Amino acid sequence: MNKDKKNIPPKEEDSKDIEKEEESKLKENKGKYPADFFTGS
């Protein structure tokens, strides 16, 4: 089937929007959780 399509990276615009959403979430939750909660370590 079309497995290659799944491997296509998202558009730069979409990536930027996702990054902005993540940043806003981090800012909103800043201080509520330990820093390592966001780094995943």
PQR file of N, CA, C, O and H, with PARSE charges and radii, in Angstrom:
ATOM      1  N   MET A   1       0.847  -1.204   0.000 -0.4000 1.5000
ATOM      2  CA  MET A   1       0.000   0.000   0.000 -0.0000 2.0000
ATOM      3  C   MET A   1       0.883   1.256   0.000  0.5500 1.7000
ATOM      4  O   MET A   1       2.070   1.188  -0.318 -0.5500 1.4000
ATOM      5  N   ASN A   2       0.299   2.386   0.355 -0.4000 1.5000
ATOM      6  CA  ASN A   2       1.040   3.654   0.311 -0.0000 2.0000
ATOM      7  C   ASN A   2       1.732   3.932   1.640  0.5500 1.7000
ATOM      8  O   ASN A   2       1.393   4.889   2.336 -0.5500 1.4000
ATOM      9  H   ASN A   2      -0.665   2.441   0.614  0.4000 1.0000
ATOM     10  N   LYS A   3       2.697   3.095   1.988 -0.4000 1.5000
ATOM     11  CA  LYS A   3       3.403   3.278   3.262 -0.0000 2.0000
ATOM     12  C   LYS A   3       4.293   4.520   3.232  0.5500 1.7000
ATOM     13  O   LYS A   3       4.514   5.161   4.259 -0.5500 1.4000
ATOM     14  H   LYS A   3       2.973   2.318   1.423  0.4000 1.0000
ATOM     15  N   ASP A   4       4.807   4.854   2.032 -0.4000 1.5000
ATOM     16  CA  ASP A   4       5.713   5.999   1.912 -0.0000 2.0000
ATOM     17  C   ASP A   4       5.032   7.291   2.354  0.5500 1.7000
ATOM     18  O   ASP A   4       5.684   8.176   2.909 -0.5500 1.4000
ATOM     19  H   ASP A   4       4.628   4.333   1.198  0.4000 1.0000
ATOM     20  N   LYS A   5       3.744   7.405   2.116 -0.4000 1.5000
ATOM     21  CA  LYS A   5       3.037   8.642   2.462 -0.0000 2.0000
ATOM     22  C   LYS A   5       3.106   8.909   3.961  0.5500 1.7000
ATOM     23  O   LYS A   5       3.154  10.065   4.382 -0.5500 1.4000
ATOM     24  H   LYS A   5       3.214   6.687   1.665  0.4000 1.0000
ATOM     25  N   LYS A   6       3.112   7.857   4.765 -0.4000 1.5000
ATOM     26  CA  LYS A   6       3.149   8.044   6.220 -0.0000 2.0000
ATOM     27  C   LYS A   6       4.485   8.617   6.671  0.5500 1.7000
ATOM     28  O   LYS A   6       4.573   9.266   7.714 -0.5500 1.4000
ATOM     29  H   LYS A   6       3.074   6.918   4.423  0.4000 1.0000
ATOM     30  N   ASN A   7       5.530   8.371   5.871 -0.4000 1.5000
ATOM     31  CA  ASN A   7       6.872   8.823   6.249 -0.0000 2.0000
ATOM     32  C   ASN A   7       7.150  10.250   5.805  0.5500 1.7000
ATOM     33  O   ASN A   7       8.207  10.797   6.123 -0.5500 1.4000
ATOM     34  H   ASN A   7       5.458   7.845   5.024  0.4000 1.0000
ATOM     35  N   ILE A   8       6.225  10.864   5.076 -0.4000 1.5000
ATOM     36  CA  ILE A   8       6.435  12.243   4.624 -0.0000 2.0000
ATOM     37  C   ILE A   8       6.364  13.186   5.829  0.5500 1.7000
ATOM     38  O   ILE A   8       5.369  13.167   6.554 -0.5500 1.4000
ATOM     39  H   ILE A   8       5.367  10.420   4.818  0.4000 1.0000
ATOM     40  N   PRO A   9       7.385  14.005   6.062 -0.5600 1.5000
ATOM     41  CA  PRO A   9       7.371  14.931   7.201  0.2800 2.0000
ATOM     42  C   PRO A   9       6.285  15.973   7.032  0.5500 1.7000
ATOM     43  O   PRO A   9       5.937  16.321   5.904 -0.5500 1.4000
ATOM     44  N   PRO A  10       5.742  16.480   8.130 -0.5600 1.5000
ATOM     45  CA  PRO A  10       4.705  17.511   8.051  0.2800 2.0000
ATOM     46  C   PRO A  10       5.260  18.792   7.451  0.5500 1.7000
ATOM     47  O   PRO A  10       6.470  19.017   7.467 -0.5500 1.4000
ATOM     48  N   LYS A  11       4.378  19.631   6.924 -0.4000 1.5000
ATOM     49  CA  LYS A  11       4.808  20.904   6.347 -0.0000 2.0000
ATOM     50  C   LYS A  11       5.454  21.768   7.425  0.5500 1.7000
ATOM     51  O   LYS A  11       5.125  21.645   8.604 -0.5500 1.4000
ATOM     52  H   LYS A  11       3.395  19.449   6.912  0.4000 1.0000
ATOM     53  N   GLU A  12       6.370  22.638   7.022 -0.4000 1.5000
ATOM     54  CA  GLU A  12       7.053  23.505   7.988 -0.0000 2.0000
ATOM     55  C   GLU A  12       6.043  24.326   8.768  0.5500 1.7000
ATOM     56  O   GLU A  12       6.204  24.535   9.970 -0.5500 1.4000
ATOM     57  H   GLU A  12       6.638  22.739   6.064  0.4000 1.0000
ATOM     58  N   GLU A  13       5.007  24.790   8.094 -0.4000 1.5000
ATOM     59  CA  GLU A  13       3.995  25.608   8.767 -0.0000 2.0000
ATOM     60  C   GLU A  13       3.323  24.801   9.872  0.5500 1.7000
ATOM     61  O   GLU A  13       3.116  25.300  10.978 -0.5500 1.4000
ATOM     62  H   GLU A  13       4.875  24.620   7.117  0.4000 1.0000
ATOM     63  N   ASP A  14       2.982  23.537   9.562 -0.4000 1.5000
ATOM     64  CA  ASP A  14       2.333  22.698  10.558 -0.0000 2.0000
ATOM     65  C   ASP A  14       3.261  22.471  11.744  0.5500 1.7000
ATOM     66  O   ASP A  14       2.828  22.521  12.895 -0.5500 1.4000
ATOM     67  H   ASP A  14       3.151  23.132   8.664  0.4000 1.0000
ATOM     68  N   SER A  15       4.548  22.221  11.459 -0.4000 1.5000
ATOM     69  CA  SER A  15       5.507  21.985  12.527 -0.0000 2.0000
ATOM     70  C   SER A  15       5.606  23.208  13.430  0.5500 1.7000
ATOM     71  O   SER A  15       5.648  23.083  14.654 -0.5500 1.4000
ATOM     72  H   SER A  15       4.900  22.181  10.523  0.4000 1.0000
ATOM     73  N   LYS A  16       5.643  24.390  12.821 -0.4000 1.5000
ATOM     74  CA  LYS A  16       5.748  25.619  13.610 -0.0000 2.0000
ATOM     75  C   LYS A  16       4.523  25.778  14.503  0.5500 1.7000
ATOM     76  O   LYS A  16       4.644  26.169  15.664 -0.5500 1.4000
ATOM     77  H   LYS A  16       5.609  24.491  11.827  0.4000 1.0000
ATOM     78  N   ASP A  17       3.344  25.477  13.961 -0.4000 1.5000
ATOM     79  CA  ASP A  17       2.117  25.600  14.752 -0.0000 2.0000
ATOM     80  C   ASP A  17       2.168  24.649  15.936  0.5500 1.7000
ATOM     81  O   ASP A  17       1.797  25.018  17.050 -0.5500 1.4000
ATOM     82  H   ASP A  17       3.246  25.160  13.017  0.4000 1.0000
ATOM     83  N   ILE A  18       2.631  23.418  15.697 -0.4000 1.5000
ATOM     84  CA  ILE A  18       2.713  22.433  16.774 -0.0000 2.0000
ATOM     85  C   ILE A  18       3.692  22.922  17.835  0.5500 1.7000
ATOM     86  O   ILE A  18       3.427  22.815  19.032 -0.5500 1.4000
ATOM     87  H   ILE A  18       2.933  23.119  14.792  0.4000 1.0000
ATOM     88  N   GLU A  19       4.833  23.464  17.386 -0.4000 1.5000
ATOM     89  CA  GLU A  19       5.827  23.965  18.337 -0.0000 2.0000
ATOM     90  C   GLU A  19       5.232  25.083  19.183  0.5500 1.7000
ATOM     91  O   GLU A  19       5.456  25.136  20.392 -0.5500 1.4000
ATOM     92  H   GLU A  19       5.049  23.551  16.413  0.4000 1.0000
ATOM     93  N   LYS A  20       4.472  25.976  18.551 -0.4000 1.5000
ATOM     94  CA  LYS A  20       3.859  27.078  19.290 -0.0000 2.0000
ATOM     95  C   LYS A  20       2.895  26.532  20.336  0.5500 1.7000
ATOM     96  O   LYS A  20       2.859  27.022  21.464 -0.5500 1.4000
ATOM     97  H   LYS A  20       4.290  25.932  17.568  0.4000 1.0000
ATOM     98  N   GLU A  21       2.113  25.515  19.965 -0.4000 1.5000
ATOM     99  CA  GLU A  21       1.163  24.924  20.903 -0.0000 2.0000
ATOM    100  C   GLU A  21       1.907  24.311  22.081  0.5500 1.7000
ATOM    101  O   GLU A  21       1.506  24.485  23.232 -0.5500 1.4000
ATOM    102  H   GLU A  21       2.143  25.116  19.049  0.4000 1.0000
ATOM    103  N   GLU A  22       2.998  23.589  21.794 -0.4000 1.5000
ATOM    104  CA  GLU A  22       3.775  22.970  22.865 -0.0000 2.0000
ATOM    105  C   GLU A  22       4.356  24.045  23.772  0.5500 1.7000
ATOM    106  O   GLU A  22       4.315  23.912  24.995 -0.5500 1.4000
ATOM    107  H   GLU A  22       3.324  23.447  20.859  0.4000 1.0000
ATOM    108  N   GLU A  23       4.898  25.115  23.181 -0.4000 1.5000
ATOM    109  CA  GLU A  23       5.485  26.193  23.982 -0.0000 2.0000
ATOM    110  C   GLU A  23       4.433  26.818  24.881  0.5500 1.7000
ATOM    111  O   GLU A  23       4.701  27.088  26.052 -0.5500 1.4000
ATOM    112  H   GLU A  23       4.931  25.223  22.187  0.4000 1.0000
ATOM    113  N   SER A  24       3.239  27.052  24.348 -0.4000 1.5000
ATOM    114  CA  SER A  24       2.181  27.669  25.147 -0.0000 2.0000
ATOM    115  C   SER A  24       1.802  26.743  26.296  0.5500 1.7000
ATOM    116  O   SER A  24       1.542  27.204  27.407 -0.5500 1.4000
ATOM    117  H   SER A  24       3.021  26.833  23.397  0.4000 1.0000
ATOM    118  N   LYS A  25       1.769  25.432  26.030 -0.4000 1.5000
ATOM    119  CA  LYS A  25       1.436  24.477  27.088 -0.0000 2.0000
ATOM    120  C   LYS A  25       2.501  24.515  28.172  0.5500 1.7000
ATOM    121  O   LYS A  25       2.188  24.487  29.362 -0.5500 1.4000
ATOM    122  H   LYS A  25       1.981  25.057  25.128  0.4000 1.0000
ATOM    123  N   LEU A  26       3.774  24.578  27.751 -0.4000 1.5000
ATOM    124  CA  LEU A  26       4.859  24.606  28.727 -0.0000 2.0000
ATOM    125  C   LEU A  26       4.752  25.862  29.585  0.5500 1.7000
ATOM    126  O   LEU A  26       4.933  25.804  30.802 -0.5500 1.4000
ATOM    127  H   LEU A  26       4.028  24.600  26.785  0.4000 1.0000
ATOM    128  N   LYS A  27       4.459  27.000  28.952 -0.4000 1.5000
ATOM    129  CA  LYS A  27       4.357  28.253  29.697 -0.0000 2.0000
ATOM    130  C   LYS A  27       3.191  28.191  30.680  0.5500 1.7000
ATOM    131  O   LYS A  27       3.298  28.668  31.810 -0.5500 1.4000
ATOM    132  H   LYS A  27       4.312  27.047  27.964  0.4000 1.0000
ATOM    133  N   GLU A  28       2.074  27.599  30.245 -0.4000 1.5000
ATOM    134  CA  GLU A  28       0.896  27.516  31.111 -0.0000 2.0000
ATOM    135  C   GLU A  28       1.181  26.638  32.322  0.5500 1.7000
ATOM    136  O   GLU A  28       0.747  26.942  33.433 -0.5500 1.4000
ATOM    137  H   GLU A  28       1.987  27.211  29.327  0.4000 1.0000
ATOM    138  N   ASN A  29       1.915  25.542  32.102 -0.4000 1.5000
ATOM    139  CA  ASN A  29       2.160  24.577  33.171 -0.0000 2.0000
ATOM    140  C   ASN A  29       3.461  24.846  33.920  0.5500 1.7000
ATOM    141  O   ASN A  29       3.843  24.076  34.801 -0.5500 1.4000
ATOM    142  H   ASN A  29       2.267  25.295  31.200  0.4000 1.0000
ATOM    143  N   LYS A  30       4.146  25.941  33.572 -0.4000 1.5000
ATOM    144  CA  LYS A  30       5.434  26.230  34.207 -0.0000 2.0000
ATOM    145  C   LYS A  30       5.234  26.378  35.718  0.5500 1.7000
ATOM    146  O   LYS A  30       4.378  27.138  36.169 -0.5500 1.4000
ATOM    147  H   LYS A  30       3.836  26.567  32.856  0.4000 1.0000
ATOM    148  N   GLY A  31       6.027  25.649  36.484 -0.4000 1.5000
ATOM    149  CA  GLY A  31       5.933  25.733  37.930 -0.0000 2.0000
ATOM    150  C   GLY A  31       4.990  24.697  38.514  0.5500 1.7000
ATOM    151  O   GLY A  31       5.089  24.365  39.695 -0.5500 1.4000
ATOM    152  H   GLY A  31       6.723  25.031  36.118  0.4000 1.0000
ATOM    153  N   LYS A  32       4.081  24.184  37.704 -0.4000 1.5000
ATOM    154  CA  LYS A  32       3.144  23.177  38.202 -0.0000 2.0000
ATOM    155  C   LYS A  32       3.808  21.807  38.287  0.5500 1.7000
ATOM    156  O   LYS A  32       3.504  21.011  39.176 -0.5500 1.4000
ATOM    157  H   LYS A  32       4.001  24.454  36.744  0.4000 1.0000
ATOM    158  N   TYR A  33       4.722  21.542  37.348 -0.4000 1.5000
ATOM    159  CA  TYR A  33       5.382  20.244  37.302 -0.0000 2.0000
ATOM    160  C   TYR A  33       6.893  20.433  37.281  0.5500 1.7000
ATOM    161  O   TYR A  33       7.376  21.491  36.877 -0.5500 1.4000
ATOM    162  H   TYR A  33       4.969  22.188  36.626  0.4000 1.0000
ATOM    163  N   PRO A  34       7.648  19.419  37.711 -0.5600 1.5000
ATOM    164  CA  PRO A  34       9.114  19.505  37.640  0.2800 2.0000
ATOM    165  C   PRO A  34       9.579  19.587  36.193  0.5500 1.7000
ATOM    166  O   PRO A  34       8.892  19.117  35.286 -0.5500 1.4000
ATOM    167  N   ALA A  35      10.744  20.184  35.980 -0.4000 1.5000
ATOM    168  CA  ALA A  35      11.237  20.412  34.618 -0.0000 2.0000
ATOM    169  C   ALA A  35      11.396  19.093  33.868  0.5500 1.7000
ATOM    170  O   ALA A  35      11.129  19.027  32.668 -0.5500 1.4000
ATOM    171  H   ALA A  35      11.302  20.565  36.717  0.4000 1.0000
ATOM    172  N   ASP A  36      11.831  18.041  34.568 -0.4000 1.5000
ATOM    173  CA  ASP A  36      12.094  16.775  33.870 -0.0000 2.0000
ATOM    174  C   ASP A  36      10.805  16.154  33.342  0.5500 1.7000
ATOM    175  O   ASP A  36      10.855  15.226  32.535 -0.5500 1.4000
ATOM    176  H   ASP A  36      12.049  18.095  35.543  0.4000 1.0000
ATOM    177  N   PHE A  37       9.658  16.649  33.783 -0.4000 1.5000
ATOM    178  CA  PHE A  37       8.382  16.145  33.267 -0.0000 2.0000
ATOM    179  C   PHE A  37       8.264  16.462  31.784  0.5500 1.7000
ATOM    180  O   PHE A  37       7.695  15.674  31.028 -0.5500 1.4000
ATOM    181  H   PHE A  37       9.617  17.403  34.439  0.4000 1.0000
ATOM    182  N   PHE A  38       8.797  17.611  31.356 -0.4000 1.5000
ATOM    183  CA  PHE A  38       8.678  18.029  29.961 -0.0000 2.0000
ATOM    184  C   PHE A  38       9.817  17.473  29.108  0.5500 1.7000
ATOM    185  O   PHE A  38       9.630  17.235  27.915 -0.5500 1.4000
ATOM    186  H   PHE A  38       9.260  18.250  31.970  0.4000 1.0000
ATOM    187  N   THR A  39      10.986  17.262  29.697 -0.4000 1.5000
ATOM    188  CA  THR A  39      12.103  16.745  28.913 -0.0000 2.0000
ATOM    189  C   THR A  39      11.962  15.245  28.717  0.5500 1.7000
ATOM    190  O   THR A  39      12.556  14.689  27.794 -0.5500 1.4000
ATOM    191  H   THR A  39      11.138  17.455  30.667  0.4000 1.0000
ATOM    192  N   GLY A  40      11.192  14.579  29.561 -0.4000 1.5000
ATOM    193  CA  GLY A  40      10.971  13.149  29.424 -0.0000 2.0000
ATOM    194  C   GLY A  40      12.049  12.330  30.098  0.5500 1.7000
ATOM    195  O   GLY A  40      12.025  11.102  30.024 -0.5500 1.4000
ATOM    196  H   GLY A  40      10.709  15.031  30.311  0.4000 1.0000
ATOM    197  N   SER A  41      13.011  12.992  30.766 -0.4000 1.5000
ATOM    198  CA  SER A  41      14.059  12.245  31.442 -0.0000 2.0000
ATOM    199  C   SER A  41      13.647  11.922  32.865  0.5500 1.7000
ATOM    200  O   SER A  41      14.406  11.291  33.600 -0.5500 1.4000
ATOM    201  H   SER A  41      13.031  13.990  30.827  0.4000 1.0000
TER
END
